[in-house]
Amino acid sequence: MPDIKIPATRQTPEIDFAFSRGHLLMTGEVYPENAVAFFTPLTQAVSDYLNRSGEVPVTFVLGLKYMNSASTKMVFQLMGVLDKAASGGRKITLEFRHDPDDDMMIEFAEDMKADYVWLNVELLEVA
């Protein structure tokens, strides 16, 4: 499966899905005009990758600074795909990078930890 690399824009995050290494990265701000159109192909690609790549451990690095409500919903859907794979025994780590003073993102990370019990969620403070 080919890797996906999309540079960040003012409204969309950097995407670096290095499927070849089991390392998926999404960082920046995310408030595209059409969140469904932006996230659907990414979620499908991750789902396809998880279905084809066997038992390769996966690390998903999520370092978002801002999300609109539509994007929040889509990120939760993407994490649901990861959690489903993890519930089947796949080793998946969600590395959630956040500013130590960003209460909204910390709360979002805590919600993910509570909702996606199969994922190994690690909260990492970054400056």
C-alpha positions as CSV (number, residue, x, y, z in Angstrom):
1,M,0.0,0.0,0.0
2,P,1.5,3.4,-0.9
3,D,2.3,5.9,1.8
4,I,0.2,9.1,2.0
5,K,1.9,12.4,2.4
6,I,-0.1,15.6,2.4
7,P,1.4,18.9,3.4
8,A,-0.4,21.1,6.0
9,T,-2.5,24.0,4.8
10,R,-4.1,26.8,6.7
11,Q,-7.2,24.6,7.2
12,T,-5.9,21.1,7.1
13,P,-3.2,19.2,9.0
14,E,-0.1,17.6,7.8
15,I,-0.7,13.9,7.0
16,D,2.2,11.5,6.8
17,F,0.9,8.0,6.7
18,A,4.0,5.9,6.4
19,F,2.2,2.6,6.0
20,S,5.5,1.0,5.1
21,R,6.7,1.6,8.6
22,G,3.4,1.4,10.6
23,H,3.8,5.1,11.5
24,L,0.8,7.4,10.9
25,L,1.0,11.1,11.6
26,M,-1.5,13.9,11.7
27,T,-0.5,17.3,13.0
28,G,-1.6,20.9,12.8
29,E,-5.0,22.6,12.6
30,V,-8.0,21.0,11.0
31,Y,-11.1,22.9,9.9
32,P,-11.6,22.1,6.3
33,E,-14.7,23.4,4.5
34,N,-15.9,19.8,4.0
35,A,-14.6,17.5,6.8
36,V,-16.3,14.4,5.4
37,A,-14.6,14.9,2.0
38,F,-11.2,15.4,3.7
39,F,-11.3,12.6,6.2
40,T,-13.2,9.8,4.3
41,P,-10.4,8.8,2.0
42,L,-7.9,8.9,4.9
43,T,-10.1,6.8,7.1
44,Q,-10.7,4.3,4.2
45,A,-6.9,4.1,3.6
46,V,-6.2,3.4,7.2
47,S,-8.9,0.8,7.3
48,D,-7.6,-0.9,4.1
49,Y,-4.0,-0.8,5.5
50,L,-5.1,-2.4,8.8
51,N,-7.0,-5.2,6.9
52,R,-4.0,-6.0,4.7
53,S,-0.9,-5.5,6.9
54,G,-1.2,-8.4,9.3
55,E,0.2,-8.0,12.8
56,V,2.5,-5.1,12.2
57,P,2.4,-2.8,15.2
58,V,1.0,0.7,14.4
59,T,1.8,4.1,16.0
60,F,-0.6,6.9,15.2
61,V,0.8,10.3,16.2
62,L,-2.0,12.9,16.7
63,G,-0.8,16.4,17.3
64,L,-3.7,18.7,16.6
65,K,-3.9,22.3,17.8
66,Y,-7.4,23.1,16.8
67,M,-10.4,21.2,15.3
68,N,-13.8,22.4,14.4
69,S,-16.8,20.2,15.5
70,A,-17.2,18.5,12.1
71,S,-13.5,17.5,12.2
72,T,-13.8,16.3,15.8
73,K,-16.5,13.8,14.7
74,M,-14.4,12.6,11.8
75,V,-11.3,12.1,14.0
76,F,-13.4,10.0,16.4
77,Q,-14.4,7.9,13.4
78,L,-10.8,7.4,12.4
79,M,-9.9,6.4,15.9
80,G,-12.8,4.0,15.9
81,V,-11.2,2.2,13.0
82,L,-8.0,1.9,14.9
83,D,-9.7,0.8,18.1
84,K,-11.6,-1.9,16.2
85,A,-8.3,-3.3,14.9
86,A,-6.8,-3.2,18.4
87,S,-9.8,-5.0,19.8
88,G,-8.8,-7.9,17.5
89,G,-5.3,-8.1,19.1
90,R,-3.5,-5.6,16.9
91,K,-0.9,-3.6,18.8
92,I,-1.9,0.1,18.2
93,T,-0.5,3.0,20.0
94,L,-2.1,6.5,19.8
95,E,0.5,9.0,20.7
96,F,-1.5,12.2,21.5
97,R,0.7,15.2,21.5
98,H,-0.7,18.3,23.2
99,D,0.3,21.7,24.6
100,P,0.3,21.4,28.4
101,D,-1.9,24.5,28.6
102,D,-4.5,23.4,26.1
103,D,-7.3,22.2,28.3
104,M,-9.6,21.5,25.3
105,M,-7.1,19.1,23.6
106,I,-6.3,17.4,26.9
107,E,-10.0,16.8,27.5
108,F,-10.3,15.5,24.0
109,A,-7.5,13.1,24.6
110,E,-9.0,11.9,27.9
111,D,-12.3,11.3,26.0
112,M,-10.4,9.2,23.5
113,K,-8.8,7.2,26.3
114,A,-12.2,6.5,27.9
115,D,-14.0,5.7,24.6
116,Y,-11.3,3.6,22.9
117,V,-10.3,1.1,25.5
118,W,-8.4,-1.1,23.1
119,L,-5.9,1.6,22.0
120,N,-2.8,2.2,24.0
121,V,-3.2,6.0,24.4
122,E,-0.1,7.9,25.4
123,L,-0.5,11.7,26.3
124,L,2.7,13.6,25.5
125,E,3.2,17.2,26.4
126,V,4.9,19.3,23.7
127,A,5.8,23.0,23.7
